Amino acid sequence: MNIGIDPLVDFVCKMLLGSPDHPAITLHFLNAVLGGSPQITAVEILNPIIGQEFDDDKYAVLDIRARDAFGHRFNIEIQRSLPTAIRERLTYYVATQLVEQLGLGEGYGELRPSIGICILDAVIFAQADDLHLDFRLMNSKHQLTFTEHLQIHLLELPKYAPPSHNEIISDPIEQWCYFFMHADKLSADQIRQRLPESVFWEATGVLEMIARDPDQRSLYEARVKMERDSRAKLDYALKQGREQGLEQGLKQGEAIGRVLALRDLLLETSPTNDQLQTYTLDQLAQLEIDLRHRLRERD
């Protein structure tokens, strides 16, 4: 029987990668993305999920924040689509995570790398075949790395094509891509045949636990419904924005549509639709960034 639990639902992803009860899963994932050099052997989850808090806020954004034994800071998130200004937002989060490290009287030498990892069920860089893209501050002409302290890693899942004939998958990045994309449609035995490493047995066990436990299953179903409703609201808002764009310009109309969708997700009524009509494109872009930041901070 298929497990039927989608690892790409952010609640499930956090149960897998953001649980203090399953550090081996988080360690394997981080070493897969970073190449295991240096090998990460210990990790602390800085914002573990708390069921009661999640019950109280069904719109929680479930990013995963962690710190390894070297002091590296990680922010891991799932994205099912391409939000507006996703590149700027990821840059903002990783930069903020770097700045937040320093306390009063501490020097810049105390800073440790801030690393953002986005598991993306969409494609930003179609011109590149690589499913794992690693971005850092560097000089493009001479390929000189300025610093390792700001890193953004993308896993663009649609680029992954699994091997045929039930072959065992050995590459760590491909293992995770296969798990994220196919685990919900397979049985536990089928997953273990393709991914025989013990860490994926443990990860499969987490999916089975969510499927069996009534409370966890209820949280999962609520999150799936929330994602579906959010996509429907955003599609509707964009449609409204496009209709408004016939009169005031397509770009402004779509920007208003995105702001309206985010405003509704925050359960707010301000600014009103009439007020938004008076905003410039720059004002709408800044408002959208602010709303997305506030939505994320509800985690």
C-alpha positions as CSV (number, residue, x, y, z in Angstrom):
1,M,0.0,0.0,0.0
2,N,1.3,3.5,-0.9
3,I,2.2,5.6,2.1
4,G,0.1,8.5,0.7
5,I,2.0,11.3,2.7
6,D,3.6,13.9,0.5
7,P,7.1,15.0,1.8
8,L,6.7,18.3,-0.2
9,V,4.0,19.5,2.2
10,D,5.9,21.8,4.5
11,F,4.5,20.3,7.7
12,V,5.9,16.9,6.6
13,C,9.2,18.4,5.5
14,K,9.6,20.0,9.0
15,M,8.8,16.7,10.7
16,L,11.5,15.1,8.5
17,L,14.3,17.7,8.6
18,G,13.4,19.9,11.6
19,S,12.8,17.4,14.4
20,P,15.2,17.0,17.3
21,D,14.0,13.3,17.4
22,H,15.5,12.6,14.0
23,P,18.9,14.3,13.8
24,A,20.3,11.6,11.4
25,I,17.8,12.7,8.7
26,T,18.8,16.3,9.0
27,L,22.5,15.5,9.0
28,H,22.3,13.3,5.9
29,F,20.3,16.0,4.0
30,L,22.7,18.8,5.0
31,N,25.8,16.7,4.1
32,A,24.1,15.8,0.8
33,V,23.5,19.5,-0.1
34,L,26.9,20.8,1.1
35,G,29.0,17.9,-0.2
36,G,30.1,16.6,3.2
37,S,33.2,18.9,3.4
38,P,33.6,19.4,6.2
39,Q,31.4,16.5,7.4
40,I,28.6,17.7,9.6
41,T,28.3,15.4,12.6
42,A,26.0,17.3,14.9
43,V,23.0,19.6,14.4
44,E,20.7,21.6,16.6
45,I,17.2,22.5,15.5
46,L,16.6,26.1,16.5
47,N,12.8,26.2,15.9
48,P,11.4,22.7,16.5
49,I,7.8,22.2,15.6
50,I,5.3,22.3,18.5
51,G,2.0,20.7,17.7
52,Q,-0.1,23.0,19.9
53,E,1.4,26.1,18.3
54,F,0.7,24.7,14.9
55,D,-2.9,23.9,15.9
56,D,-3.4,27.6,16.9
57,D,-2.0,28.9,13.6
58,K,-2.9,26.9,10.5
59,Y,-1.1,29.5,8.4
60,A,2.2,28.9,10.0
61,V,5.2,29.0,7.6
62,L,7.3,26.0,8.5
63,D,10.8,26.9,7.6
64,I,13.5,24.9,9.4
65,R,16.3,26.8,11.2
66,A,19.3,24.9,12.4
67,R,22.9,25.3,13.6
68,D,25.7,22.7,13.2
69,A,28.7,22.0,15.4
70,F,30.8,24.5,13.4
71,G,28.3,27.3,14.1
72,H,27.0,27.4,10.6
73,R,23.4,28.6,10.4
74,F,20.8,27.0,8.1
75,N,17.4,28.0,6.9
76,I,15.6,25.2,5.0
77,E,12.3,25.7,3.2
78,I,10.0,24.1,0.7
79,Q,8.4,26.1,-2.1
80,R,5.7,24.5,-4.3
81,S,5.6,27.4,-6.7
82,L,7.6,30.6,-7.6
83,P,6.5,33.5,-5.3
84,T,7.2,37.0,-6.4
85,A,10.7,38.2,-5.7
86,I,11.8,34.8,-4.5
87,R,15.5,35.5,-5.2
88,E,15.3,38.8,-3.2
89,R,13.5,37.0,-0.3
90,L,15.9,34.2,-0.1
91,T,18.8,36.7,-0.1
92,Y,17.1,38.7,2.7
93,Y,16.6,35.7,4.9
94,V,20.2,34.4,4.6
95,A,21.6,38.0,5.2
96,T,19.3,38.5,8.2
97,Q,20.4,35.1,9.6
98,L,24.1,36.3,9.3
99,V,23.5,39.6,11.0
100,E,21.5,38.1,13.9
101,Q,24.5,36.1,15.0
102,L,26.4,39.1,16.5
103,G,25.6,40.2,20.0
104,L,26.7,43.3,21.8
105,G,30.5,43.5,21.9
106,E,31.1,40.6,19.5
107,G,33.5,41.1,16.6
108,Y,32.9,40.3,12.9
109,G,35.4,37.4,13.3
110,E,32.7,35.6,15.3
111,L,30.5,35.3,12.2
112,R,29.8,31.9,10.9
113,P,28.4,31.0,7.4
114,S,24.7,31.6,6.9
115,I,23.3,29.1,4.4
116,G,19.8,29.1,2.9
117,I,18.5,25.9,1.3
118,C,15.3,26.0,-0.8
119,I,13.7,22.7,-2.0
120,L,11.8,24.0,-5.0
121,D,9.1,22.2,-6.9
122,A,9.6,24.6,-9.8
123,V,12.4,25.9,-11.9
124,I,14.0,29.4,-11.7
125,F,17.0,28.7,-13.9
126,A,15.9,26.8,-16.9
127,Q,19.1,27.6,-18.7
128,A,21.0,25.3,-16.3
129,D,20.6,21.6,-16.3
130,D,21.9,21.1,-12.8
131,L,19.2,20.3,-10.3
132,H,21.4,21.6,-7.4
133,L,22.5,25.2,-7.8
134,D,25.0,26.7,-5.3
135,F,25.2,30.5,-5.1
136,R,27.9,32.5,-3.2
137,L,29.6,35.9,-3.4
138,M,32.3,35.6,-5.9
139,N,34.0,37.4,-8.9
140,S,32.6,35.9,-12.1
141,K,35.6,36.9,-14.3
142,H,38.3,35.2,-12.2
143,Q,36.1,32.7,-10.3
144,L,37.4,34.2,-7.0
145,T,35.2,33.5,-3.9
146,F,34.9,36.6,-1.8
147,T,33.3,34.8,1.2
148,E,31.7,31.5,2.1
149,H,29.5,33.3,4.7
150,L,26.5,33.9,2.4
151,Q,25.3,30.8,0.5
152,I,22.0,30.0,-1.2
153,H,21.4,26.4,-2.4
154,L,18.5,25.6,-4.7
155,L,17.2,22.1,-5.4
156,E,15.0,22.4,-8.5
157,L,13.1,19.1,-8.3
158,P,11.4,19.1,-11.7
159,K,14.9,18.8,-13.3
160,Y,15.4,15.4,-11.7
161,A,14.7,12.3,-13.9
162,P,15.0,9.0,-11.8
163,P,16.8,6.0,-13.3
164,S,14.7,3.3,-14.8
165,H,14.5,-0.4,-14.0
166,N,14.3,0.1,-10.2
167,E,18.0,0.8,-9.9
168,I,19.4,1.7,-6.5
169,I,20.0,5.4,-6.3
170,S,23.5,6.2,-4.9
171,D,24.0,9.9,-5.3
172,P,22.9,11.7,-2.1
173,I,21.3,14.7,-3.8
174,E,19.4,12.4,-6.2
175,Q,18.4,10.2,-3.3
176,W,16.6,13.2,-1.7
177,C,15.1,14.4,-4.9
178,Y,13.7,10.9,-5.5
179,F,12.3,10.7,-2.0
180,F,10.7,14.2,-2.1
181,M,9.1,13.6,-5.5
182,H,8.0,9.9,-5.2
183,A,7.7,8.7,-1.6
184,D,4.0,9.5,-1.3
185,K,3.2,7.3,-4.3
186,L,5.2,4.3,-3.1
187,S,5.0,1.7,-0.4
188,A,7.6,1.5,2.3
189,D,9.2,-1.6,0.7
190,Q,9.5,0.1,-2.7
191,I,11.2,3.2,-1.1
192,R,13.7,0.9,0.7
193,Q,14.5,-0.9,-2.5
194,R,15.5,2.3,-4.3
195,L,17.0,4.0,-1.2
196,P,18.5,1.3,0.9
197,E,20.4,3.6,3.3
198,S,19.1,3.4,6.9
199,V,18.4,7.2,7.0
200,F,15.7,6.7,4.4
201,W,14.2,3.9,6.3
202,E,14.0,6.3,9.2
203,A,12.5,9.0,7.0
204,T,10.0,6.5,5.6
205,G,9.1,5.7,9.2
206,V,8.2,9.3,9.8
207,L,5.8,9.3,6.9
208,E,4.2,6.1,8.1
209,M,3.8,7.6,11.6
210,I,2.0,10.7,10.2
211,A,-0.2,8.4,8.1
212,R,-1.1,6.3,11.2
213,D,-1.4,8.8,14.0
214,P,-4.8,10.5,14.0
215,D,-3.5,13.8,15.3
216,Q,-0.6,14.0,12.9
217,R,-2.8,12.9,10.0
218,S,-5.2,15.7,10.9
219,L,-2.4,18.3,10.9
220,Y,-1.3,17.0,7.6
221,E,-4.7,17.1,6.0
222,A,-5.2,20.6,7.4
223,R,-1.9,21.8,5.9
224,V,-2.7,20.2,2.5
225,K,-6.1,21.9,2.5
226,M,-4.4,25.2,3.5
227,E,-2.0,24.9,0.6
228,R,-4.8,24.1,-1.8
229,D,-6.9,27.0,-0.6
230,S,-3.9,29.4,-0.7
231,R,-3.2,28.4,-4.3
232,A,-6.9,28.9,-5.2
233,K,-7.0,32.3,-3.5
234,L,-3.8,33.4,-5.2
235,D,-5.1,32.3,-8.6
236,Y,-8.4,34.1,-8.0
237,A,-6.6,37.2,-6.8
238,L,-4.3,37.2,-9.8
239,K,-7.3,36.8,-12.1
240,Q,-8.9,39.8,-10.4
241,G,-5.6,41.7,-10.7
242,R,-5.4,40.9,-14.4
243,E,-8.9,42.2,-14.9
244,Q,-8.0,45.4,-13.0
245,G,-4.9,45.6,-15.2
246,L,-7.1,46.1,-18.2
247,E,-7.8,49.6,-16.9
248,Q,-4.6,50.5,-14.9
249,G,-1.9,48.4,-16.4
250,L,-1.3,44.7,-16.2
251,K,1.8,44.9,-13.9
252,Q,0.0,47.0,-11.3
253,G,-3.1,44.8,-11.5
254,E,-1.1,41.6,-10.9
255,A,0.8,43.3,-8.1
256,I,-2.5,44.2,-6.4
257,G,-3.7,40.7,-6.8
258,R,-0.7,39.3,-5.0
259,V,-1.0,41.8,-2.2
260,L,-4.7,41.0,-1.8
261,A,-3.9,37.2,-1.6
262,L,-1.2,37.8,1.1
263,R,-3.5,40.2,3.0
264,D,-6.2,37.5,3.1
265,L,-3.8,34.9,4.3
266,L,-2.9,37.2,7.2
267,L,-6.6,37.6,7.9
268,E,-6.4,41.4,7.5
269,T,-8.6,43.9,5.8
270,S,-6.2,46.8,5.4
271,P,-5.1,48.3,3.1
272,T,-8.5,48.2,1.3
273,N,-8.9,47.4,-2.4
274,D,-9.6,51.1,-3.0
275,Q,-6.5,52.2,-1.2
276,L,-4.4,49.8,-3.2
277,Q,-5.5,51.4,-6.4
278,T,-3.6,54.5,-5.4
279,Y,-0.3,52.7,-4.8
280,T,2.6,52.9,-7.2
281,L,4.3,49.8,-8.4
282,D,7.3,50.4,-6.1
283,Q,4.9,50.9,-3.1
284,L,3.1,47.6,-4.0
285,A,6.4,45.8,-4.3
286,Q,7.5,46.9,-0.9
287,L,4.1,46.1,0.6
288,E,4.3,42.6,-0.8
289,I,7.8,42.1,0.7
290,D,6.5,43.3,4.1
291,L,3.5,41.0,4.0
292,R,5.5,37.9,3.0
293,H,8.0,38.7,5.8
294,R,5.1,39.0,8.3
295,L,3.6,35.7,7.1
296,R,6.9,34.0,7.5
297,E,7.4,35.4,11.0
298,R,4.2,33.7,12.1
299,D,6.1,30.4,12.3
